[in-house]
Amino acid sequence: MLVLQLIDNYILKKKFRIVNSKNWQKFGLEFLSIFIAVISAFSLNSWNENRISTHSELKILSEIKNSLKIDEHDFKQNIQGNTLSLKADAMFRDLLKGKEINQDSVAFYYTALFRDYIPIVNRSAYESLKANNLKTIENDSLRIQIISLYDYYYTIIESLEFEVPEMNSYSNYFARINQFIYPFMEFDANDDLKGIHGISTLSVAEKQEILSFLWRIRNNRKFKLGRYRLILKEMEKLELNIEKELLK
């Protein structure tokens, strides 16, 4: 449109001179010069826009890749935490059965038994991409993969930790289990927990109630661990595909 408009303006300005002078050769050369200049300017502008777009795409992809590494570290920490909490669950089951355990670690495991592990997702690079235009990522499959990770997979784990009440181990189960266990707790001179003795003497009904709570906590943790591992696989796939795109 720009080229045609410039050419039309030129013809209008020269029309009278052409009709009167009949200097067709001169007009042709001038017209060709202007046409070449306009096309060159248009091509240069288009090339510059493409260059800027490519630079923006690579910059955002690099930022997303760095964000993935941070999120990956955080998620792996949460996997380790939930795995530790499952060990604490096994230890308390042993206590209920009257088995001997290492009392030096009982306080640590009692804390881990109810601890919740919150995912901290770094969304800044993805939000930057959305603000800039999702189509900045020209590779359709890569763009869809990025959207899927942030808007679907990340949402799953955030919903489990923040929005699903039954997944909250501390608020749901600490007080209920602690009411059975605190009479058997032993504290040192600094009022720090140093041992739990004799809970195997609880009644069958009391043990059953505690076990029902532990069963629920354990199942919830196993479910969350499955989701974390699934998301980590998706993150690794995306990171690999971004690396390939950056190396092109």
C-alpha positions as CSV (number, residue, x, y, z in Angstrom):
1,M,0.0,0.0,0.0
2,L,2.8,2.4,0.9
3,V,4.6,1.7,-2.4
4,L,1.5,2.2,-4.5
5,Q,0.6,5.4,-2.7
6,L,4.0,6.9,-3.3
7,I,3.9,5.9,-6.9
8,D,0.4,7.4,-7.4
9,N,1.6,10.7,-5.8
10,Y,4.6,10.8,-8.1
11,I,2.5,10.2,-11.2
12,L,0.0,12.9,-10.2
13,K,2.9,15.4,-9.7
14,K,4.5,14.5,-13.0
15,K,1.4,14.0,-15.1
16,F,1.2,17.5,-16.5
17,R,4.9,17.6,-17.4
18,I,4.7,14.2,-19.1
19,V,1.8,15.3,-21.3
20,N,3.5,18.5,-22.3
21,S,7.1,17.5,-22.6
22,K,6.6,13.9,-23.7
23,N,9.8,13.1,-22.0
24,W,8.9,9.5,-21.4
25,Q,12.5,8.3,-21.0
26,K,13.3,10.7,-18.3
27,F,10.0,9.9,-16.5
28,G,10.7,6.2,-16.7
29,L,14.1,6.6,-15.2
30,E,12.8,8.8,-12.4
31,F,9.9,6.4,-11.8
32,L,12.3,3.4,-11.6
33,S,14.6,5.1,-9.2
34,I,11.8,6.0,-6.9
35,F,10.3,2.5,-7.1
36,I,13.7,0.9,-6.3
37,A,14.2,3.3,-3.4
38,V,10.8,2.6,-1.9
39,I,11.1,-1.2,-2.3
40,S,14.6,-1.1,-0.7
41,A,13.3,1.0,2.2
42,F,10.4,-1.4,2.7
43,S,12.6,-4.5,2.6
44,L,15.1,-2.9,5.0
45,N,12.2,-2.1,7.4
46,S,10.8,-5.6,7.1
47,W,14.3,-7.1,7.8
48,N,14.8,-4.9,10.8
49,E,11.4,-5.9,12.3
50,N,12.1,-9.6,11.7
51,R,15.5,-9.1,13.4
52,I,13.9,-7.4,16.4
53,S,11.2,-10.1,16.6
54,T,13.8,-12.9,16.5
55,H,15.9,-11.2,19.2
56,S,12.8,-10.9,21.4
57,E,11.9,-14.5,20.9
58,L,15.4,-15.8,21.8
59,K,15.6,-13.5,24.8
60,I,12.2,-14.7,26.1
61,L,13.1,-18.4,25.4
62,S,16.4,-17.9,27.4
63,E,14.5,-16.4,30.3
64,I,11.9,-19.2,30.3
65,K,14.8,-21.8,30.2
66,N,16.4,-20.1,33.3
67,S,13.0,-20.0,35.1
68,L,12.6,-23.7,34.4
69,K,15.9,-24.5,36.2
70,I,14.8,-22.5,39.2
71,D,11.3,-24.2,39.3
72,E,13.0,-27.6,38.7
73,H,15.2,-27.1,41.8
74,D,12.2,-26.0,43.9
75,F,10.0,-28.9,42.8
76,K,12.8,-31.4,43.5
77,Q,13.2,-30.0,47.0
78,N,9.5,-30.5,47.5
79,I,9.8,-34.1,46.3
80,Q,12.6,-34.7,48.8
81,G,10.4,-33.1,51.5
82,N,7.4,-35.2,50.8
83,T,9.6,-38.3,50.6
84,L,11.1,-37.5,54.0
85,S,7.5,-37.0,55.4
86,L,6.7,-40.6,54.2
87,K,9.7,-41.8,56.2
88,A,8.3,-40.0,59.2
89,D,4.9,-41.7,58.6
90,A,6.7,-45.1,58.6
91,M,8.5,-44.2,61.9
92,F,5.3,-43.4,63.7
93,R,3.6,-46.5,62.5
94,D,6.6,-48.4,64.1
95,L,6.0,-46.4,67.3
96,L,2.4,-47.5,67.4
97,K,3.5,-51.1,67.0
98,G,5.9,-50.8,69.9
99,K,9.1,-51.1,67.8
100,E,12.3,-49.5,69.0
101,I,13.3,-46.3,67.1
102,N,16.1,-43.8,67.2
103,Q,14.7,-41.2,69.7
104,D,17.4,-38.7,68.7
105,S,15.5,-38.0,65.4
106,V,11.9,-38.2,66.8
107,A,11.5,-34.5,67.0
108,F,12.7,-34.0,63.5
109,Y,10.4,-36.7,62.1
110,Y,7.4,-35.5,64.1
111,T,7.8,-32.0,62.5
112,A,8.2,-33.6,59.0
113,L,5.1,-35.8,59.5
114,F,2.8,-32.8,59.1
115,R,4.9,-30.4,57.1
116,D,3.4,-29.0,53.8
117,Y,5.7,-28.1,50.9
118,I,4.6,-25.1,48.9
119,P,5.7,-24.8,45.2
120,I,7.0,-21.4,44.3
121,V,6.6,-21.0,40.5
122,N,8.6,-18.4,38.7
123,R,6.1,-17.0,36.2
124,S,7.9,-13.7,35.3
125,A,9.3,-14.9,31.9
126,Y,5.9,-16.4,30.9
127,E,4.1,-13.3,31.9
128,S,6.6,-11.3,29.8
129,L,5.8,-13.5,26.8
130,K,2.1,-13.1,27.2
131,A,2.5,-9.3,27.5
132,N,4.7,-9.3,24.4
133,N,2.4,-11.6,22.4
134,L,2.4,-15.4,22.6
135,K,3.0,-15.6,18.9
136,T,6.5,-14.2,19.5
137,I,7.3,-17.9,19.7
138,E,7.1,-18.8,16.0
139,N,7.4,-22.6,16.6
140,D,3.8,-23.6,17.1
141,S,4.5,-26.8,18.9
142,L,7.0,-25.1,21.3
143,R,4.5,-22.3,22.0
144,I,1.7,-24.8,22.8
145,Q,4.2,-26.7,25.1
146,I,5.0,-23.6,27.0
147,I,1.4,-22.6,27.4
148,S,0.5,-26.1,28.5
149,L,3.2,-26.2,31.2
150,Y,2.4,-22.9,32.8
151,D,-1.4,-22.8,32.4
152,Y,-2.2,-26.5,32.9
153,Y,0.6,-28.5,34.7
154,Y,1.7,-25.7,37.0
155,T,-1.9,-25.0,37.9
156,I,-2.4,-28.6,38.9
157,I,0.3,-28.6,41.6
158,E,-0.6,-25.1,42.8
159,S,-4.2,-26.1,43.2
160,L,-3.2,-29.2,45.1
161,E,-1.1,-27.2,47.5
162,F,-3.2,-24.0,47.8
163,E,-6.8,-24.8,47.0
164,V,-7.6,-28.4,47.9
165,P,-8.3,-28.4,51.7
166,E,-7.9,-32.1,52.2
167,M,-4.2,-31.9,51.0
168,N,-3.2,-29.7,54.0
169,S,-1.6,-32.1,56.4
170,Y,-0.9,-29.7,59.2
171,S,-4.2,-27.9,59.5
172,N,-6.2,-31.1,59.0
173,Y,-4.3,-33.7,61.1
174,F,-1.7,-32.2,63.5
175,A,-4.1,-31.2,66.3
176,R,-6.1,-34.4,66.0
177,I,-3.1,-36.7,66.2
178,N,-1.3,-34.6,68.7
179,Q,-4.1,-35.0,71.2
180,F,-3.3,-38.7,71.4
181,I,0.5,-38.4,71.4
182,Y,1.3,-35.4,73.7
183,P,0.9,-37.4,77.0
184,F,3.8,-39.6,75.8
185,M,6.1,-36.8,74.8
186,E,9.3,-36.2,76.8
187,F,11.0,-32.8,76.8
188,D,14.5,-31.7,77.8
189,A,15.6,-28.8,80.0
190,N,15.2,-26.4,77.1
191,D,11.7,-27.7,76.5
192,D,12.7,-29.3,73.2
193,L,11.1,-32.6,72.3
194,K,13.6,-35.4,72.9
195,G,11.5,-38.6,72.8
196,I,8.1,-40.2,72.5
197,H,7.6,-43.3,74.6
198,G,4.7,-45.7,75.2
199,I,2.2,-44.8,72.5
200,S,1.9,-48.5,71.7
201,T,-0.2,-48.7,74.9
202,L,-3.0,-46.7,73.4
203,S,-6.2,-48.5,73.0
204,V,-7.0,-50.3,69.7
205,A,-9.7,-47.7,68.9
206,E,-7.2,-44.8,69.4
207,K,-4.5,-46.5,67.3
208,Q,-7.1,-47.1,64.6
209,E,-8.0,-43.4,64.6
210,I,-4.4,-42.3,64.4
211,L,-3.8,-44.9,61.6
212,S,-6.7,-43.6,59.7
213,F,-5.2,-40.1,59.7
214,L,-1.8,-41.4,58.8
215,W,-3.3,-43.3,55.9
216,R,-4.9,-40.2,54.6
217,I,-1.7,-38.1,54.9
218,R,0.3,-40.9,53.2
219,N,-2.1,-41.2,50.3
220,N,-2.2,-37.4,49.8
221,R,1.6,-37.2,49.7
222,K,1.9,-40.1,47.2
223,F,-0.6,-38.4,45.0
224,K,1.3,-35.1,45.1
225,L,4.6,-36.9,44.5
226,G,3.1,-38.4,41.3
227,R,2.0,-35.0,40.1
228,Y,5.4,-33.4,40.9
229,R,7.2,-36.2,38.9
230,L,4.9,-35.8,36.0
231,I,5.5,-32.1,35.9
232,L,9.2,-32.5,36.1
233,K,9.1,-34.7,33.0
234,E,7.2,-32.0,31.1
235,M,9.7,-29.4,32.3
236,E,12.6,-31.5,31.1
237,K,11.0,-32.0,27.7
238,L,10.3,-28.2,27.3
239,E,13.8,-27.3,28.4
240,L,15.3,-29.7,25.8
241,N,13.1,-28.2,23.0
242,I,14.0,-24.7,24.0
243,E,17.6,-25.6,23.9
244,K,17.2,-26.9,20.4
245,E,15.4,-23.8,19.3
246,L,18.2,-21.6,20.7
247,L,20.8,-23.5,18.8
248,K,19.2,-23.0,15.4
